[in-house]
Every structure is written in C-alpha cells, then in structure tokens.
Amino acid sequence: MIAPFAPSISELQAIPQPYKTRLALAGCVYVLLSTALSLYFLLVVLQPNIANDLWWAGFTTSGPQTFLADIFHRRLQLATSYAVPLTSPEVVLEKVYGDDASTFIDMTMSLSRQVLLANISFDTVIRAIRHTSFDRNARMFAQYCWVDMGRVYELSTTARRQARCDRSMTHNGAVYWEPLLRNSVPQDVVNGSYGSSLAVSLFQHIQSSDAGASWLESLWATHWLPIDDEVRLWYDVGLTYWQTQLTNYYEQGLQETIQIENALGLHTRVTIHTTSQSYRGLALWSLSVAYQGLWNDVFTCQAIHCSLIRGATNASDDIKLRWEVLSYALQVDAILGPFIDQHVGPMGSMDVVLAPKPTPLEAYFLTYQQRVVPMLLASVSNYFTLAPVTVDVVPLHWRGADISYFTGNPMCNTLLRRVFGATT
C-alpha cells in the first residue's frame, strides 16, 4: 500500500527563508495567471460562442440569421429545389447585414399563397383537417366538383364548369367533399353551424336512394383510418394532388421555420416567416366575382330550398341556370357581365388557381443571380446608384384611339370608363 506523503513540520522549518518567499511568490503568480487565463477564456473565447442558442460566434438576429432567412425567402418562391453553398456567387443580396437593429427579414405577403395554394402533400392535409374544426375547414377555399370520390354526385353550378372538372380536376382531392367528410367529427358536420344547410343542399338528395344512404353511412361507420392508410386510399381512387383556389377574402396565415446544425451537431429551429390569418372585409373581396365561397352556396340553397347536386330535381337545375343573377344581383343592362361570361366564364363558377412560374423564367432569374449580380456588386457604391425603373406594360393590341378601358381585371368590374389602360 502506498500511503499519502507530505513533508513534516520539522522539514518545513528547515527550508531556508528566501526559498519560502520565492515559493509563495510563485504560488501567487500561478493563482493570478490561472485566474486571468480563465477570465480570458470566458470573456474572449467562450462568451461569443455561448451568446446564442447555436453556440455560433457572431450569429446575431440582424446579421447571419436575417441573411439566411432572406436567402430562404427567395428560394422558397422558386419551384426548383436544390442545394446552394453559402459561398456561391448567386448568394448575393442587395442589403447590408450587420449589428444594426433596423435590419429586418424581407417577408413577402405572397409567400403564404405560394406555399398554401400549391400542391400540398396528402399526409399534411389529413393532419390539418383532423386537427381543425369542421366549421373552419369549410372556410378552406375550394370550389367543389363532386361529393364522393366515385364521382357519382356532381356539384358544379354550370355545365361548362362541370365539363372543366371532368377534363382537368379529377385527380385533385380538394374538389371532393368526401375527403373532408371522412376526416371530420360526424357531430361537427351534422349539428354544427353548417348542419342544416348541408342537409338541404347535399344530404337530402343523397339519402333519397338506398345506395346514397349506404354510402353516407359508411363515411362515419368506423373511426378514422391511420394516416398512411388514408393516404393510400386516396391514391387508390385516383387522387394524386391537393390544390385549393385563390381568394382575397382573407390573408392566409403561415409560419415557416428552418433548422440549423452547428459544428457540434446540435440542431436549432429558427422562425423566418410569420403571417397571421386576417379577414380583409367584404368590400375588398373582389375575387368573390370568381367564386363566392362554399358557405354562400349552401346558405343560398338552404334559403331557396334547392340542392347543389346536379340532376337532383328539375327545380334545382332550373335555379342553377339563374345562379349568377341570384348570387350577384346583376343589372339587366350590365356591360361587363355578358362580356366576362363569354370570354372567362359565368360569375361564381370561375376557377382561379396558382399557376407555377415558367421554368425558363426561373432559369433566367437564377442565371442573372449567378452571373450578373456578382459583377454589379463588385462596386457596391456604383450598384446602389442605379435608379429603379418602373414599367407599365400595355399590350399592343390593347392600344387604339377609339378604345375604351373598363378594367384590367374581370374581378374589378366597376364599369368606370377610361380612355387609358389602368393598373388594377
């Protein structure tokens, strides 16, 4: 066994006095130096790295975080996804990023529409429907084509739109009632604020036949399927995508986050975009001309006791022939009404969806970012002296001495005559 060893008192007393002094001085120097180095490590080396959750020195909200958010904002507006090194020449933004608190993320209001009006994965849709009340889901802006995924019960108010449904929308799950009904709480549907109107506009005709009654009962005969099984069922009946329609009745809410991994492998989520849903008011709802919303359809049917299902009754089909007049109280001598009907479609049955950006246009933008912008920013002072140019383009065949302009947008049919093309 090895016992602890320490000098005895007599041995310590035998040490010369000058040596004791030097030893004590060395000990003091060691303590002071150790303390100084510890403070240096804490304040100079460690503190900048622990100043944020990423343990990333210099990662400030107005600097790198805002820069990354702006990069993602620009890339999220493109249809093409690909990896971009942060040192790439195309990652150049016309903005100064520093510790100035006035540097904010450039959030665009259109990002919500570009994300939510594009094709959304089925599993995301199912989770959202199941976690949201039926009353709120009914406000999801979709103009329906059919009740069931077997396409037995047609819903369009005009024959032209039903033909459009058959031609181009059979694979879009958002134009069927069944996916929404299958994944809703039955009592919310039957006894909620839409219960009476749905009974008149949909369920009465469906339940009038044994096959329809059996189908309706089967929707809620069992509890919800697991999400993977529900997704598989949608694909089995021919659905391949989910896309709702554009409206300016309300601003759609969206929250986007990114995940950052530091050198230690730690992950942190950072919010780069937040937009709250907000209603704009009926006076600003110009796109109601295209479609007035599901709630107005079912409430109108409840008021005049008709069915939305095509072929349900002769009376209901006759009402659909006058649906545009009933919904919008059009003037008999209106100028734009017949013109819009002829070239775009009857009001209340237009499909307005988000069109993807043309691939050549995106390629042109990326090429410009990769080759032109870095050269321009080689001289930052000269670049920022370039004056912006505003161009108001009027097509050549719209120009003429005897042409009157009523609107540049069929949704804004104010009937105000102008002698020039106005921005709308």
Helices and strands as residue ranges (DSSP letters): H 9-13, H 17-40, I 41-46, I 61-65, H 66-76, H 110-116, H 122-130, H 134-137, H 159-168, G 173-175, H 178-182, H 186-191, H 195-198, I 199-203, H 204-206, H 210-219, H 227-236, E 250-251, E 254-261, E 267-275, E 278-279, G 282-284, G 286-289, H 294-304, H 314-321, H 323-328, H 336-343, H 359-367, I 368-372, H 373-376, H 380-383, G 396-398
